[in-house]
């Protein structure tokens, strides 16, 4: 992940969003859906990648904003 990308992850019983390079989470949420929506908004606003991790810490999905910046766009 590049510095400035947004990461949505689970830690200490809460879903959190953090901008890479920062020490602390930018915000927290009770559900993954809430955190993911806020993380997406942050990534779109900053025009960076949004990395969503599963509860076990593995990467679930990556989305690049704006889509035209994506080096490996989905086929189809």
N, C-alpha and C positions, 0 to 999 in steps of 0.2 A: 504494500500500500504506500502510496506517495504521501508526503507531508501535506496536510490540508484536506485529505479525503475524510469522509464521515463514516464512522463505524457504529453499527447497532449491535449490542452484545448484552449478555445476561451476567450479572454479578451481584452477589449478596442479596439474592431474592428479588432483584429488580431488573427491569430492562433499562438500558442506558444508551445514550448517544454520546460519542466523543469525536472531536476533530483530531485527526492524527497529528502528533507533535505536542498536543496539550497534555498536561498531567492528570487533569480531572475531567469527569463527565460534564457535558454541557447541560444535559437534562436527564430526567428519569421518568419512567412510566410504569404503570401497574401491569400492562399487557404488552406483548410483543407487537401487536397490531398498532397500538398507540405510538410506541417508540419508533416503529418502522415508518409510520406516516410522517412523524416529525423529522426523522432522519432523512427521508426522501426530500422533504421541504428544504431542509438545510443544504443538502447536496445540490438541489436545483438552483437555489439562491447563490451558492458559491461556484457553480459550474464545475463540480468535481465528481469523483466516483463514490457511490454509496455501497458499502460492504455490510451485508446482513449476516450475522453469525447465528448458529443454532445454540440452544441452551448448553450443549456440551463444548462449545467453543469452536467448532469447525465451521468453515464458510458455507453458508446456505445459498447465497446468491450475491451477485455483483451487478450494479447498474451504473452506467456512465451518463452524466448529464453535462451538456446537452447530448442527445443521442448521436449527433453528427461527429462527436469526438471519439466515439467507440472504435478502437483499433480492430476489434473482432466482433462485428455486428452479427446477430443471429441470422441464420439462413432461412429463407422462406417467406 
